[in-house]
Amino acid sequence: MKFLSVRDLRGKSAQVWKELPREKEMIVTSNGRPIAILSAVDESSLEESLAAWRRVRATQAVMSIQHESMRKGMDKILMEEIDAEIDRTRKERRAGAK
């Protein structure tokens, strides 16, 4: 996988666009840190590619939430406690809506 700086992307964009189909993916960096992924697509696979990226982002979000709950010890909560929290929150929302 090829890494390129923001400066290279700006200054050598024609070369980047030529290389991207062959490379498949390129990582864009700023100050040496990755900030974006360029991924080659074509018209026939655009929708599938977008759907796949969205699934990946959703999976990453769920994993992040799970890790945070484990860090806080919330992964040990009983179902009864979860149901009670949901009920309490719903009551608060109803009371605030009035």
Buried (B, 14 or more C-beta within 10 A) or exposed (E): EBEBBEEBBEEBEEEBEEBBEEBEEBEBBEEEEEEEEBEBBEEEEEEEBEEEEEEEEEEEEEEEEEEEEEEEEEEEEEEEEEEEEEEEEEEEEEEEEE
